[in-house]
Amino acid sequence: FKSYVVPALEIVAMDVGINRVGRRLLEPQTFRVTPQSIRRNLRGPWVVDDDPFQINQFGHPYQGAMYHGIARSNGLGYWPSMAYTFAGSALWEIAGETTPPSGNDQIASGIAGSFLGEPLFRISRLLLDRSDEQPGPWRKLASVIVSPPTGINALLLGAPAGGPSPDAV
């Protein structure tokens, strides 16, 4: 299974989900996105934010890793997946929060996310590919834990591009 449309839809759905959770559980004002806030973010300058260390150094790369895993688990190679990661991060910066878009967040999610996402994708796929015939429930669970989009898409859609994981394509 290889798709360019499914990962775009999954990334948008993930961003909407994160936004809804943030609106309910974290800071409602930060996540109350409107057409006006999106327009302001599209037109306004990008800033350097001062998020806490754990958000900038773990949260943003992990969110980017999820974008990367979504693209890779839909059969795309590394470079197209990196483009999806970068685009997913830009979408979040503009339409995921009401705060001004942040250049350092774009780098942490859009670039570092691919650097983290690729090994997580490969470990997740190895858990599924390196088993006798069909992977057992523990391997499937471990695959989901290592890279949620990779494990979930493997369960729902099957192996990317219909076979073993595509390596450095």
N, C-alpha and C positions, 0 to 999 in steps of 0.2 A: 504494500500500500504506500503510494507516494502522493502527497497532495501539497499544493501551495495555498489552497483556500482554507482547509481545515485548521492549520496552525494559526492563521490570521483570526479565524473565528474563536478558537480556543484562547488565544492571547487576549482578545477583547473581553471574552467571558470571564477570564481570570481577573483582569483589571476591574471589571464591574463588581465581581465578588469581593475583591479586596476593598474596594471603595465602600460597598454596603456594610461590610464588617467594621471598617474604620468609622463609618458614620454612626453605627449603633454602639460600638464598644470603646472607641478611643476619643477622638476629638470631632464632634459633629460639625463644627464650623470648618475645619480643615477639609472635610470630605463632602461638604454640601456643594457639589459641583453644579453649576448652572451654565446655560449658554453664554451668559455674560462673563463668568469666570474663565471659560474656555477662550472666548474672544480676547479677553485681557491677557491671558497667557500666550496666545498666539502673537499678539501685537507687542507685548511688553518685553523688556530686556530679560535675558537669562541672568541669574545671580549665582553666587557661591553661598550655599546655606550653611548653617551651623548645627546640623542634626547631631545628636549624641554619637559617640564613637561606634557603639554597637549597631546603630542604624546604618551609618555610612560604610562601615567596614565589614558588616555581616549581612544586615537586612537587604540593602540594595544589591549587592552581588548575588545573594540567594534568590531574590525576585528575578533578576536577570537570568540566573541559572535555570529557573523554571521556564522562562520564555525560550531559552536555548533548548531545553529538554523537549518542550512542545514541538518545536520545529524539527529537531533531530528524530523524534519518535514518530513523525509523519513522513519519514523517508528522505528528508533533505540532508544534504551534505553539510560539512562544517561551515563553509563560507556563506551559503544562503541562510543557514541557521543564525550565523552571527548578524546578518542583516535583519532578520526577524527580531533578534534580541535587541538590537539598537533601535529598531522601529517601535517595539513594545515599550521600551524605556521612554522614548520620546512621547508616545501616546500617554503614558502615565504622567509624565511631567506636565503635559499640557491639559489633559482631561481627567486625570485621576485624583487630583487635589486642587484646592483653591489657591494654594501658595504659589508664588512665582516659580517658574521652571528653574531648576538648578543644574548648572553645568557639571558640578562635581557628582551629583546624583546620576546624571546621564552617563558619565564615564564609569561610575561604579556599577550601575545596572547594565548599561549597554555594552560595555567592553569587558569589565571584570566578570560580569555575568556569564559571558561566553567562556572565559578562562576557567571558571568554576563549573559551569554547566557541562562542558565536554567530558571531563573525567567522571562526573556523576552519571552522565548518560552512558558512558562506556562501561562503568562498573555495573550499572543497572542491567544493561544488555548482556554483559558477561554472565550475570546471575541467571538470566533466562536462556542464553545460548549454550552455556556449558553444562547442560544437564542431559541425562539420558532421555531421549525422545521429548516428552513434554515435561516442563519443570513442575516440581511439586508445589504444594501450597506455601511452604516455607520460603522457597526461592522466589515465588511470586510476591509474597509479602515483603521480603527483603528488597526486591526490586522497586516496589512502591515506596518503601522507606528511604532508599538511597536517592531516587529521583522520581518523585510523585508523578509528573506527567509521562515519563517513560514507562513506568510500571502500569499506570492506569491505561495509557493508550495501547500498551501491549495486550492487556486484558480485553479491552474493548475492540481494538482494530486489528490486532495481530502484530507480527513483526514488521518493522519498517521496510518498505519496498518488497514485502513478501518473503524475506529470507533473513539470514543472519545480519547482525547490525552492520551498516555501512561504515567502514572505518574512515580514513582521512580523505573522503571524496568531496 
